[in-house]
């Protein structure tokens, strides 16, 4: 099973930087677009990460 984790570590790091965890890439990309468009301040792309992780032992 794969999960996509979206983070913005401009102001926070570690767990506090997580914007969301998604079950598929499409949902993650839509959340990223909404996050950027709905942000009240400028979003700096060098601090945004969208990573895919393989979860071992998870239920599909």
Backbone as XML, in Angstrom:
<?xml version="1.0"?>
<chain id="A" units="angstrom">
  <residue number="1" name="UNK">
    <atom name="N" x="0.836" y="-1.164" z="0.000"/>
    <atom name="CA" x="0.000" y="0.000" z="0.000"/>
    <atom name="C" x="0.890" y="1.239" z="0.000"/>
  </residue>
  <residue number="2" name="UNK">
    <atom name="N" x="0.502" y="2.233" z="-0.762"/>
    <atom name="CA" x="1.254" y="3.483" z="-0.830"/>
    <atom name="C" x="0.448" y="4.607" z="-0.200"/>
  </residue>
  <residue number="3" name="UNK">
    <atom name="N" x="1.169" y="5.568" z="0.388"/>
    <atom name="CA" x="0.558" y="6.799" z="0.868"/>
    <atom name="C" x="1.387" y="7.977" z="0.376"/>
  </residue>
  <residue number="4" name="UNK">
    <atom name="N" x="0.731" y="9.088" z="0.175"/>
    <atom name="CA" x="1.386" y="10.316" z="-0.236"/>
    <atom name="C" x="1.269" y="11.295" z="0.922"/>
  </residue>
  <residue number="5" name="UNK">
    <atom name="N" x="2.397" y="11.895" z="1.294"/>
    <atom name="CA" x="2.430" y="12.841" z="2.403"/>
    <atom name="C" x="2.850" y="14.200" z="1.861"/>
  </residue>
  <residue number="6" name="UNK">
    <atom name="N" x="2.017" y="15.193" z="2.146"/>
    <atom name="CA" x="2.248" y="16.566" z="1.712"/>
    <atom name="C" x="2.717" y="17.379" z="2.909"/>
  </residue>
  <residue number="7" name="UNK">
    <atom name="N" x="3.862" y="18.036" z="2.782"/>
    <atom name="CA" x="4.414" y="18.834" z="3.877"/>
    <atom name="C" x="4.811" y="20.224" z="3.399"/>
  </residue>
  <residue number="8" name="UNK">
    <atom name="N" x="4.769" y="21.168" z="4.321"/>
    <atom name="CA" x="5.290" y="22.519" z="4.097"/>
    <atom name="C" x="6.141" y="22.840" z="5.316"/>
  </residue>
  <residue number="9" name="UNK">
    <atom name="N" x="7.449" y="22.824" z="5.150"/>
    <atom name="CA" x="8.335" y="23.037" z="6.288"/>
    <atom name="C" x="8.966" y="24.426" z="6.286"/>
  </residue>
  <residue number="10" name="UNK">
    <atom name="N" x="8.206" y="25.417" z="5.824"/>
    <atom name="CA" x="8.688" y="26.803" z="5.867"/>
    <atom name="C" x="8.754" y="27.314" z="7.312"/>
  </residue>
  <residue number="11" name="UNK">
    <atom name="N" x="7.674" y="27.104" z="8.080"/>
    <atom name="CA" x="7.630" y="27.596" z="9.455"/>
    <atom name="C" x="7.848" y="26.494" z="10.486"/>
  </residue>
  <residue number="12" name="UNK">
    <atom name="N" x="7.458" y="25.274" z="10.170"/>
    <atom name="CA" x="7.579" y="24.157" z="11.100"/>
    <atom name="C" x="8.340" y="23.018" z="10.439"/>
  </residue>
  <residue number="13" name="UNK">
    <atom name="N" x="8.805" y="22.090" z="11.266"/>
    <atom name="CA" x="9.472" y="20.910" z="10.722"/>
    <atom name="C" x="8.926" y="19.674" z="11.409"/>
  </residue>
  <residue number="14" name="UNK">
    <atom name="N" x="9.283" y="18.536" z="10.892"/>
    <atom name="CA" x="8.831" y="17.280" z="11.475"/>
    <atom name="C" x="7.332" y="17.092" z="11.320"/>
  </residue>
  <residue number="15" name="UNK">
    <atom name="N" x="6.706" y="16.532" z="12.320"/>
    <atom name="CA" x="5.281" y="16.220" z="12.294"/>
    <atom name="C" x="4.450" y="17.488" z="12.098"/>
  </residue>
  <residue number="16" name="UNK">
    <atom name="N" x="4.900" y="18.597" z="12.631"/>
    <atom name="CA" x="4.147" y="19.848" z="12.530"/>
    <atom name="C" x="4.073" y="20.396" z="11.113"/>
  </residue>
  <residue number="17" name="UNK">
    <atom name="N" x="4.891" y="19.910" z="10.213"/>
    <atom name="CA" x="4.889" y="20.410" z="8.836"/>
    <atom name="C" x="3.930" y="19.645" z="7.932"/>
  </residue>
  <residue number="18" name="UNK">
    <atom name="N" x="3.320" y="18.580" z="8.428"/>
    <atom name="CA" x="2.439" y="17.752" z="7.593"/>
    <atom name="C" x="1.127" y="18.475" z="7.332"/>
  </residue>
  <residue number="19" name="UNK">
    <atom name="N" x="0.802" y="18.607" z="6.056"/>
    <atom name="CA" x="-0.459" y="19.201" z="5.630"/>
    <atom name="C" x="-1.514" y="18.110" z="5.499"/>
  </residue>
  <residue number="20" name="UNK">
    <atom name="N" x="-1.106" y="16.954" z="4.992"/>
    <atom name="CA" x="-2.051" y="15.864" z="4.847"/>
    <atom name="C" x="-1.395" y="14.575" z="4.406"/>
  </residue>
  <residue number="21" name="UNK">
    <atom name="N" x="-2.123" y="13.475" z="4.640"/>
    <atom name="CA" x="-1.703" y="12.143" z="4.218"/>
    <atom name="C" x="-2.824" y="11.606" z="3.341"/>
  </residue>
  <residue number="22" name="UNK">
    <atom name="N" x="-2.464" y="11.105" z="2.155"/>
    <atom name="CA" x="-3.465" y="10.750" z="1.151"/>
    <atom name="C" x="-3.239" y="9.338" z="0.634"/>
  </residue>
  <residue number="23" name="UNK">
    <atom name="N" x="-4.347" y="8.686" z="0.286"/>
    <atom name="CA" x="-4.306" y="7.305" z="-0.177"/>
    <atom name="C" x="-3.966" y="7.184" z="-1.648"/>
  </residue>
  <residue number="24" name="UNK">
    <atom name="N" x="-4.075" y="8.292" z="-2.394"/>
    <atom name="CA" x="-3.721" y="8.224" z="-3.810"/>
    <atom name="C" x="-3.110" y="9.545" z="-4.268"/>
  </residue>
  <residue number="25" name="UNK">
    <atom name="N" x="-2.396" y="9.461" z="-5.357"/>
    <atom name="CA" x="-1.647" y="10.607" z="-5.870"/>
    <atom name="C" x="-2.558" y="11.736" z="-6.316"/>
  </residue>
  <residue number="26" name="UNK">
    <atom name="N" x="-3.690" y="11.415" z="-6.906"/>
    <atom name="CA" x="-4.611" y="12.442" z="-7.388"/>
    <atom name="C" x="-5.122" y="13.304" z="-6.242"/>
  </residue>
  <residue number="27" name="UNK">
    <atom name="N" x="-5.549" y="12.676" z="-5.158"/>
    <atom name="CA" x="-6.021" y="13.426" z="-3.991"/>
    <atom name="C" x="-4.915" y="14.303" z="-3.410"/>
  </residue>
  <residue number="28" name="UNK">
    <atom name="N" x="-3.707" y="13.791" z="-3.395"/>
    <atom name="CA" x="-2.572" y="14.552" z="-2.871"/>
    <atom name="C" x="-2.289" y="15.782" z="-3.726"/>
  </residue>
  <residue number="29" name="UNK">
    <atom name="N" x="-2.331" y="15.621" z="-5.031"/>
    <atom name="CA" x="-2.073" y="16.753" z="-5.928"/>
    <atom name="C" x="-3.192" y="17.787" z="-5.856"/>
  </residue>
  <residue number="30" name="UNK">
    <atom name="N" x="-4.426" y="17.337" z="-5.720"/>
    <atom name="CA" x="-5.543" y="18.271" z="-5.557"/>
    <atom name="C" x="-5.413" y="19.043" z="-4.246"/>
  </residue>
  <residue number="31" name="UNK">
    <atom name="N" x="-5.012" y="18.376" z="-3.194"/>
    <atom name="CA" x="-4.809" y="19.038" z="-1.904"/>
    <atom name="C" x="-3.679" y="20.059" z="-1.998"/>
  </residue>
  <residue number="32" name="UNK">
    <atom name="N" x="-2.634" y="19.722" z="-2.715"/>
    <atom name="CA" x="-1.525" y="20.657" z="-2.913"/>
    <atom name="C" x="-1.998" y="21.908" z="-3.636"/>
  </residue>
  <residue number="33" name="UNK">
    <atom name="N" x="-2.764" y="21.730" z="-4.707"/>
    <atom name="CA" x="-3.289" y="22.873" z="-5.460"/>
    <atom name="C" x="-4.185" y="23.738" z="-4.572"/>
  </residue>
  <residue number="34" name="UNK">
    <atom name="N" x="-5.068" y="23.116" z="-3.819"/>
    <atom name="CA" x="-5.951" y="23.866" z="-2.914"/>
    <atom name="C" x="-5.150" y="24.600" z="-1.841"/>
  </residue>
  <residue number="35" name="UNK">
    <atom name="N" x="-4.130" y="23.951" z="-1.313"/>
    <atom name="CA" x="-3.290" y="24.565" z="-0.279"/>
    <atom name="C" x="-2.625" y="25.831" z="-0.816"/>
  </residue>
  <residue number="36" name="UNK">
    <atom name="N" x="-2.097" y="25.757" z="-2.017"/>
    <atom name="CA" x="-1.422" y="26.914" z="-2.616"/>
    <atom name="C" x="-2.419" y="28.015" z="-2.942"/>
  </residue>
  <residue number="37" name="UNK">
    <atom name="N" x="-3.549" y="27.658" z="-3.542"/>
    <atom name="CA" x="-4.537" y="28.656" z="-3.941"/>
    <atom name="C" x="-5.236" y="29.301" z="-2.749"/>
  </residue>
  <residue number="38" name="UNK">
    <atom name="N" x="-5.439" y="28.561" z="-1.664"/>
    <atom name="CA" x="-6.152" y="29.079" z="-0.498"/>
    <atom name="C" x="-5.247" y="29.771" z="0.521"/>
  </residue>
  <residue number="39" name="UNK">
    <atom name="N" x="-3.947" y="29.734" z="0.296"/>
    <atom name="CA" x="-3.013" y="30.311" z="1.253"/>
    <atom name="C" x="-3.138" y="31.830" z="1.276"/>
  </residue>
  <residue number="40" name="UNK">
    <atom name="N" x="-3.126" y="32.388" z="2.495"/>
    <atom name="CA" x="-3.204" y="33.840" z="2.655"/>
    <atom name="C" x="-1.870" y="34.519" z="2.365"/>
  </residue>
  <residue number="41" name="UNK">
    <atom name="N" x="-0.798" y="33.762" z="2.430"/>
    <atom name="CA" x="0.525" y="34.312" z="2.165"/>
    <atom name="C" x="1.179" y="33.558" z="1.011"/>
  </residue>
  <residue number="42" name="UNK">
    <atom name="N" x="2.294" y="34.064" z="0.568"/>
    <atom name="CA" x="3.014" y="33.432" z="-0.531"/>
    <atom name="C" x="3.558" y="32.072" z="-0.083"/>
  </residue>
  <residue number="43" name="UNK">
    <atom name="N" x="3.373" y="31.069" z="-0.928"/>
    <atom name="CA" x="3.885" y="29.730" z="-0.654"/>
    <atom name="C" x="5.186" y="29.560" z="-1.437"/>
  </residue>
  <residue number="44" name="UNK">
    <atom name="N" x="6.243" y="29.233" z="-0.740"/>
    <atom name="CA" x="7.549" y="29.060" z="-1.371"/>
    <atom name="C" x="7.745" y="27.593" z="-1.715"/>
  </residue>
  <residue number="45" name="UNK">
    <atom name="N" x="7.881" y="27.317" z="-3.002"/>
    <atom name="CA" x="7.901" y="25.930" z="-3.472"/>
    <atom name="C" x="9.079" y="25.113" z="-2.942"/>
  </residue>
  <residue number="46" name="UNK">
    <atom name="N" x="10.170" y="25.744" z="-2.598"/>
    <atom name="CA" x="11.316" y="24.972" z="-2.110"/>
    <atom name="C" x="11.058" y="24.363" z="-0.734"/>
  </residue>
  <residue number="47" name="UNK">
    <atom name="N" x="9.987" y="24.782" z="-0.051"/>
    <atom name="CA" x="9.651" y="24.234" z="1.257"/>
    <atom name="C" x="8.509" y="23.222" z="1.203"/>
  </residue>
  <residue number="48" name="UNK">
    <atom name="N" x="7.940" y="23.000" z="0.020"/>
    <atom name="CA" x="6.824" y="22.072" z="-0.154"/>
    <atom name="C" x="7.368" y="20.728" z="-0.649"/>
  </residue>
  <residue number="49" name="UNK">
    <atom name="N" x="6.908" y="19.654" z="-0.031"/>
    <atom name="CA" x="7.289" y="18.310" z="-0.470"/>
    <atom name="C" x="6.040" y="17.450" z="-0.595"/>
  </residue>
  <residue number="50" name="UNK">
    <atom name="N" x="6.006" y="16.664" z="-1.648"/>
    <atom name="CA" x="4.975" y="15.647" z="-1.834"/>
    <atom name="C" x="5.718" y="14.346" z="-2.078"/>
  </residue>
  <residue number="51" name="UNK">
    <atom name="N" x="5.697" y="13.487" z="-1.080"/>
    <atom name="CA" x="6.465" y="12.243" z="-1.129"/>
    <atom name="C" x="5.538" y="11.036" z="-1.078"/>
  </residue>
  <residue number="52" name="UNK">
    <atom name="N" x="5.940" y="9.986" z="-1.783"/>
    <atom name="CA" x="5.205" y="8.732" z="-1.789"/>
    <atom name="C" x="5.993" y="7.716" z="-0.965"/>
  </residue>
  <residue number="53" name="UNK">
    <atom name="N" x="5.282" y="7.011" z="-0.075"/>
    <atom name="CA" x="5.906" y="6.000" z="0.767"/>
    <atom name="C" x="5.149" y="4.690" z="0.645"/>
  </residue>
  <residue number="54" name="UNK">
    <atom name="N" x="5.887" y="3.604" z="0.637"/>
    <atom name="CA" x="5.291" y="2.269" z="0.634"/>
    <atom name="C" x="5.100" y="1.848" z="2.091"/>
  </residue>
  <residue number="55" name="UNK">
    <atom name="N" x="3.862" y="1.501" z="2.415"/>
    <atom name="CA" x="3.544" y="1.061" z="3.772"/>
    <atom name="C" x="3.488" y="-0.460" z="3.770"/>
  </residue>
  <residue number="56" name="UNK">
    <atom name="N" x="4.305" y="-1.081" z="4.580"/>
    <atom name="CA" x="4.356" y="-2.535" z="4.659"/>
    <atom name="C" x="3.429" y="-2.996" z="5.778"/>
  </residue>
  <residue number="57" name="UNK">
    <atom name="N" x="2.564" y="-3.929" z="5.454"/>
    <atom name="CA" x="1.666" y="-4.488" z="6.449"/>
    <atom name="C" x="0.345" y="-3.759" z="6.567"/>
  </residue>
  <residue number="58" name="UNK">
    <atom name="N" x="0.130" y="-2.741" z="5.743"/>
    <atom name="CA" x="-1.130" y="-2.025" z="5.784"/>
    <atom name="C" x="-2.220" y="-2.755" z="5.026"/>
  </residue>
  <residue number="59" name="UNK">
    <atom name="N" x="-3.445" y="-2.414" z="5.296"/>
    <atom name="CA" x="-4.576" y="-3.006" z="4.601"/>
    <atom name="C" x="-4.898" y="-2.179" z="3.365"/>
  </residue>
  <residue number="60" name="UNK">
    <atom name="N" x="-5.239" y="-2.859" z="2.275"/>
    <atom name="CA" x="-5.595" y="-2.154" z="1.048"/>
    <atom name="C" x="-7.079" y="-2.113" z="0.865"/>
  </residue>
</chain>
